[in-house]
Amino acid sequence: MSEHPADEATESFVTHRNLLFTVAYEMLGSAADAEDVLQETWLRWVTVDLEQVRDPRAYLVRITTREALNRLRSMKRRKEAYVGPWLPEPMLTAPDVAEDVELAESVSMAMMLVLETLSPTERAVFVLREAFGVDYDEIAAAIDKSLVAVRQIAHRARRHVEARRPRQVASARETRAAVESLRRALETGDLQGLLRVLAPEVVYMGDGGGLKYAAPRPIVGADKVARLIIGGTSRTAHTIALGPTVVNGNPALLVHLDGELDGIMAIRVEDARITGLYFVRNPEKLSHIESEVPLTRQ
């Protein structure tokens, strides 16, 4: 490392920046807020006496966790006033994220929605322990709780998530086939083709944030979901283009209307059929879609 403290601080922060972003994003479900947390983390980090820091990675994760917790508590008020269903901000991810099954699962839309049902402290403990394997004593230092309390919180959060987490994901081949069937059905208006690829208990959620139209509540059931989607595409006067991509480590479709990005539809596939469709149209949540985000556990 450099002999200059400022250079040393910068080097450590840059080295761990992708990890810190992933921690903040998994805790918040918002890339914009995660970036704000990283800014606050940096401002605090540059004031630290590095000679007193034995493990820069652990110390940076601690700062990020505390800042994310503060942000998470304030976001609760924003979500309560949010118009319609709230979905996590979708993140384009590189193929290697999808290949890391555990990471892809931890940042999937379905799992992020499960994490929304935890309290802020439970979410912080679960993310740090289950997604990043942080030791209990480090978590205790990050959230200012005793070691005994952290273990109890982790047990409670794990049990809560296990009762609600999605089932095992499909194979890559099954997923590609399901996504292609979905795209073909949407492009041709094939209602029966869409019904064949949707699981009977499929859930559709739309997020327009009050800025664009979206279903005001989750839609459950293949017939209702299929008729909603086909009805919407058949009525529009715009030219629709659908392109496959990877969002949050899982398959998705980029939806363009007359050449302009209108939304992203994240897709959950289980047992070769689609069990979840998460359509984000809120333009404020699409600003990070132009480039891939290097989510990581390292």
C-alpha positions in Angstrom: 0.0 0.0 0.0 1.0 3.6 -0.4 2.9 5.4 2.4 0.4 8.3 2.1 -2.7 7.8 4.3 -5.0 9.4 1.7 -3.7 7.1 -1.0 -4.0 4.1 1.3 -7.6 5.0 2.2 -8.5 5.4 -1.5 -6.8 2.1 -2.4 -8.7 0.2 0.3 -12.0 1.8 -0.6 -11.7 1.1 -4.3 -10.6 -2.5 -3.7 -13.7 -3.2 -1.7 -16.2 -0.9 -3.4 -18.1 -3.5 -5.4 -18.5 -5.6 -2.2 -19.7 -2.6 -0.3 -22.2 -1.7 -3.0 -23.6 -5.2 -3.0 -24.0 -5.2 0.8 -25.8 -1.8 0.6 -28.0 -2.9 -2.3 -29.1 -6.2 -0.7 -30.0 -4.3 2.4 -31.9 -1.5 0.6 -33.1 -2.8 -2.7 -32.2 0.5 -4.3 -29.1 1.3 -6.4 -29.5 5.0 -5.9 -29.7 4.7 -2.1 -26.8 2.2 -2.2 -24.7 4.8 -4.0 -25.6 7.4 -1.4 -24.6 5.0 1.3 -21.2 4.4 -0.3 -20.7 8.2 -0.5 -21.4 8.5 3.3 -19.1 5.5 3.9 -16.3 7.2 2.0 -16.7 10.4 3.9 -16.4 8.5 7.2 -13.6 6.3 6.0 -11.3 9.2 5.1 -11.5 10.5 8.7 -10.4 7.1 10.2 -6.9 6.6 11.6 -5.8 3.7 9.4 -3.0 2.8 11.8 -5.8 1.6 14.2 -7.6 -0.5 11.6 -6.5 -4.1 11.5 -8.9 -5.3 8.8 -10.0 -2.5 6.3 -12.5 -4.8 4.6 -14.3 -5.6 7.9 -14.2 -1.9 9.0 -15.6 -0.7 5.7 -18.4 -3.3 5.8 -19.2 -2.1 9.3 -19.5 1.5 8.2 -21.6 0.6 5.2 -23.9 -1.5 7.4 -24.5 1.3 9.8 -25.1 3.8 7.0 -27.4 1.4 5.2 -29.4 0.7 8.4 -30.0 4.4 8.9 -31.1 4.7 5.3 -33.3 1.7 5.5 -35.2 3.1 8.5 -35.8 6.4 6.6 -36.9 4.5 3.5 -39.7 2.9 5.4 -41.6 6.2 5.4 -41.0 6.6 1.7 -42.3 3.1 1.0 -45.4 3.7 3.1 -46.3 6.7 0.8 -45.4 4.9 -2.4 -48.1 4.6 -5.1 -48.8 1.0 -5.8 -46.6 -2.1 -5.2 -42.9 -1.4 -4.5 -40.3 -3.5 -6.3 -36.5 -3.4 -5.9 -34.6 -1.3 -8.3 -33.5 -3.8 -11.1 -29.8 -4.1 -11.8 -28.3 -5.4 -15.0 -25.8 -8.1 -14.0 -23.0 -9.9 -15.9 -23.5 -13.5 -16.8 -20.9 -14.6 -14.1 -23.4 -13.4 -11.4 -26.0 -15.7 -12.8 -23.4 -18.6 -12.7 -22.9 -17.9 -8.9 -26.1 -19.6 -7.9 -26.1 -18.4 -4.3 -25.3 -14.8 -5.2 -27.9 -14.8 -8.0 -30.5 -16.2 -5.5 -29.6 -13.6 -2.8 -30.2 -10.6 -5.2 -33.1 -12.0 -7.2 -36.3 -10.0 -7.2 -38.2 -12.8 -5.4 -35.6 -13.0 -2.6 -35.3 -9.2 -2.3 -39.1 -9.0 -1.8 -38.8 -11.7 1.0 -36.1 -9.5 2.7 -38.6 -6.6 2.6 -40.6 -8.5 5.2 -37.8 -8.4 7.7 -37.2 -5.6 10.2 -34.1 -3.4 9.3 -31.9 -5.1 12.0 -33.0 -8.6 10.9 -32.3 -7.7 7.3 -28.8 -6.4 8.1 -28.0 -9.5 10.1 -29.4 -11.9 7.6 -27.6 -10.3 4.6 -24.3 -10.1 6.4 -24.4 -13.6 7.7 -26.2 -15.6 5.0 -25.1 -13.7 1.9 -21.6 -12.7 2.9 -20.6 -15.1 5.7 -19.6 -12.3 8.1 -18.6 -13.6 11.5 -21.1 -13.0 14.3 -18.7 -10.8 16.3 -18.2 -8.5 13.3 -21.9 -8.3 12.8 -22.3 -7.4 16.5 -19.8 -4.6 16.1 -21.5 -3.3 13.0 -25.0 -3.1 14.5 -24.1 -2.4 18.1 -25.7 -5.5 19.6 -24.3 -8.2 21.8 -23.1 -11.5 20.4 -26.0 -13.4 22.0 -28.5 -10.9 20.6 -27.0 -11.2 17.1 -27.2 -15.0 17.1 -30.9 -14.8 18.2 -31.7 -12.3 15.5 -29.9 -14.4 12.9 -31.9 -17.5 13.9 -35.2 -15.6 13.8 -34.4 -14.0 10.4 -33.3 -17.3 8.9 -36.4 -19.1 10.0 -38.6 -16.2 8.7 -36.9 -16.2 5.3 -36.8 -20.0 4.9 -40.6 -20.1 5.4 -41.1 -17.6 2.5 -38.1 -18.0 0.2 -38.7 -19.2 -3.4 -38.3 -22.9 -4.2 -35.3 -24.2 -6.1 -34.7 -22.4 -9.4 -34.9 -24.2 -12.8 -31.9 -25.3 -14.8 -30.3 -22.8 -17.3 -31.9 -24.8 -20.2 -35.4 -24.7 -18.7 -35.0 -21.0 -17.9 -34.0 -20.1 -21.4 -36.9 -22.1 -22.9 -39.4 -20.5 -20.6 -38.2 -17.0 -21.3 -38.2 -17.6 -25.0 -41.7 -19.0 -24.8 -42.8 -15.9 -22.9 -41.2 -13.5 -25.4 -42.8 -15.3 -28.3 -46.2 -15.3 -26.7 -46.0 -11.6 -25.9 -44.8 -10.7 -29.4 -47.5 -12.7 -31.2 -50.3 -12.2 -28.7 -50.6 -15.9 -28.2 -52.8 -16.3 -25.0 -52.7 -20.1 -25.0 -49.0 -20.1 -25.5 -48.6 -17.8 -22.6 -50.8 -19.9 -20.4 -48.7 -23.0 -21.2 -45.5 -21.4 -19.8 -47.1 -19.8 -16.7 -47.4 -21.8 -13.5 -50.9 -22.0 -12.1 -49.9 -19.9 -9.1 -47.8 -17.3 -11.0 -47.6 -13.9 -9.4 -47.4 -10.7 -11.4 -46.3 -7.4 -9.8 -46.0 -4.0 -11.5 -44.2 -1.0 -10.2 -44.9 2.4 -11.9 -44.4 4.5 -8.8 -47.3 6.7 -9.7 -45.3 7.9 -12.7 -46.5 5.2 -15.2 -49.5 2.9 -15.1 -49.0 -0.4 -13.3 -51.3 -2.9 -11.7 -52.3 -1.4 -8.4 -51.9 -4.7 -6.6 -50.3 -8.1 -7.2 -52.1 -10.4 -9.7 -52.2 -14.1 -8.8 -53.1 -17.0 -11.2 -52.1 -17.9 -14.7 -55.4 -16.9 -16.4 -55.6 -13.5 -14.7 -51.9 -12.7 -15.4 -52.0 -13.9 -19.0 -55.2 -11.9 -19.8 -53.7 -8.8 -18.2 -50.5 -8.9 -20.1 -51.9 -9.9 -23.5 -54.7 -7.4 -23.1 -52.1 -4.6 -22.4 -49.9 -5.5 -25.3 -52.8 -5.8 -27.8 -54.3 -2.4 -26.8 -51.2 -0.3 -27.1 -50.6 1.7 -30.3 -46.8 1.7 -29.7 -44.3 -0.6 -31.3 -43.2 -3.1 -28.7 -39.7 -4.7 -28.7 -38.6 -7.3 -26.2 -35.0 -8.1 -25.6 -33.6 -10.8 -23.2 -31.2 -9.7 -20.5 -30.0 -10.6 -17.0 -31.3 -8.7 -14.1 -30.3 -9.3 -10.5 -28.6 -12.5 -11.6 -31.8 -13.8 -13.2 -33.5 -13.7 -16.6 -35.5 -10.7 -17.7 -36.9 -8.8 -20.7 -36.1 -5.3 -21.6 -39.3 -3.7 -22.8 -39.0 -0.9 -25.4 -41.9 1.2 -26.7 -41.1 2.9 -30.0 -37.4 2.5 -29.3 -37.5 3.9 -25.8 -37.0 1.8 -22.7 -40.3 1.5 -21.0 -39.6 -1.1 -18.3 -37.9 -4.3 -17.3 -39.7 -7.5 -16.6 -37.8 -9.8 -14.2 -38.7 -13.4 -14.5 -38.8 -16.3 -11.9 -38.7 -19.8 -13.3 -39.3 -22.9 -11.3 -39.8 -26.4 -12.6 -39.7 -25.1 -16.2 -42.6 -22.7 -15.7 -42.8 -19.1 -14.8 -43.8 -18.5 -11.2 -43.0 -14.8 -10.9 -43.2 -11.7 -13.2 -41.9 -8.4 -11.8 -42.4 -5.5 -14.2 -40.6 -2.3 -13.2 -41.8 0.8 -15.2 -41.0 3.6 -12.7 -38.5 5.7 -14.7 -36.7 6.6 -11.5 -35.7 3.0 -11.0 -34.4 2.5 -14.6 -31.6 5.0 -14.5 -28.9 2.3 -13.8 -30.0 0.1 -16.6 -27.5 1.4 -19.2 -24.5 -0.5 -17.7 -23.9 -3.7 -15.8 -23.3 -3.6 -12.1 -20.5 -5.7 -10.7 -22.3 -7.3 -7.8 -19.9 -9.5 -5.7 -19.4 -11.3 -2.4 -15.7 -10.7 -2.4 
